Amino acid sequence: MEFSPKENTIDVYSKKYKRHDSYTIDVDLEKSTIDYGNLITSDNETTRNFSQPENFVVLECVDRPLERGHFSKRRIEQKRG
């Protein structure tokens, strides 16, 4: 995944998806958060932070289809055991 430093910020990296009207995902290293933008929702905030290693897998699973040109409004769901 190729995230670049976001302009006028510290420790925030951003990725724009040109195939999707520059839809953006931001990763804030200082706050340890992932902002999936307004079209991708999640059932709780734990998938939007660095608290679990699998959250990086979720980020990859969101990034890959966007990178390939596939997009629809998505919901990230976390199974509870």
KANOR-V366761 format. One line per field, one symbol per residue. ss: DSSP state (h for helix, s for strand, l for the rest). phi: phi as a letter, one per 40 degrees, with the letter a starting at -180 (. if undefined). psi: psi as a letter, one per 20 degrees, with the letter a starting at -180 (. if undefined). A space follows every 10 residues. Layout:
ss: ???
phi: ???
psi: ???
This chain:
ss: lllsslllll lsssssshhh llssssssll llssslllls ssllhhhhsl lllhhhhhhh hhhhhhhhll lllsssllll l
phi: .bcbdcdgbb gbbbbbbccb fgdbbbbbcc cfbbbcgcbb bbcacccbac cbdcccccdc cccdcccchc aadbbcbbcb c
psi: pnqqppqkrp kpqqppnhil kkqqpqoohg ilqpojaiip rqirihikaj hphihhgggg hggghghijp prpqppqppp .
